[in-house]
Structure formats: structure tokens, C-alpha cells
């Protein structure tokens, strides 16, 4: 593949922008992990639950989550003949 010097610079610039964006994403993920850890330390709510709360809040899809959980419960009970205690 033959690339003009101008094209190489354009691609390199785009790669730098992508790398910078990925660095910001990593920093934000670290921030979220730290906030979840702090919440766990203060309230002893499992991090998995806190993360699900945060994701549901962010996506504003509480009703969908409830429906998925209800569906899971129904299918599980049907397959295993086991009721929740």
C-alpha cells in the first residue's frame, strides 16, 4: 500500500486522537472503580450491586431490568421446579 506523506500524517494524527481518547476512558473507569470502592467501604453494599445500580441509573432502564429479572425468575422456577424462599 502506497501512502502519501500527507496521508501518513493524517492517519498518525487520528491514531494520536484515538489514543488520547482511550487514555481518558481508562481514567474514567479508574474513577468509577474508586467511587464504587468508597461506596462499598461506607455502606457495605456489594460492588456488583452498586455497579448495576449505576449502570441502570445511567441507562435509565429500570423497568427493563425488572422485566429481565422477572423473566429470569420465571424461567428458572419453571426449569427447576423451585420457588424462591
N, C-alpha and C positions, 0 to 999 in steps of 0.2 A: 504494500500500500504506500502510495506516494502522498505525502502531505506537504503542503507549502508551509514555510516558516510561520506565516500568519495563522494558519490553521492549527499548528502545534501550540502556538501561544494561546489561542482561544480555548483549546482543549485543556491545556495546563491550567489556565485561569479558572475554568469550570471545575476541574478537579480540586483546586485550592478552595473554591467556594463550598464544594460538597464536603471536603474535609473539615472546614471550619464549622459547617452546619452539624456534622457528626460530633464534633467536639462539644458543641453547645447541647446537643441531645444527651450525650453522656453526662454532662454536668447536671442537667435537669433530672436525669434518672438518679444520680447520686443524691440530689436534693430530696427527691421523693422518698428514697430509701431512708434518709436521715429523719425526715418528718415522721414516717411510719414507725421507725425505731423509737423516737421520742414519745409518740402516742402510746406505743406498747409499754414503754417504761412507766409512763404516768398512769395509764388506765388498765393495763394488763389485758387489753383486747388483743386477740391473736393477730399477728401481722397479715396473715392471709385474709382474715375478715376485714381488717382495715383497708387493705388494698382493694378488695371487692367493693367496699363502701365507696372508696374514692373513685374507682372506675365507673361504678353505677351513677354516682353523682355527676361525674364529668360527662358521661354519655346521656344523662337524663333519661335512662331506660329502666326505671324501677319496675314498671308494670311488666315489661318483657322479662326481666329477671325473675319476678314472681311466677309468671306463666311457665318459664323454663323449669323452675324448681318444682312447681305443681306437676308438670308433665313427668319429670324425673321420678317424683314420689309415686305417681300413679303407675308408671311402667314398672318401677322396682317392686311395688307391692303386688302387682299382677304376676310378675315373673316368679317372685319368691314366696308368694302367699304369706307375706309377713306384713303386719301392721306396725306403724310407728308406736313406740311406747311412751 
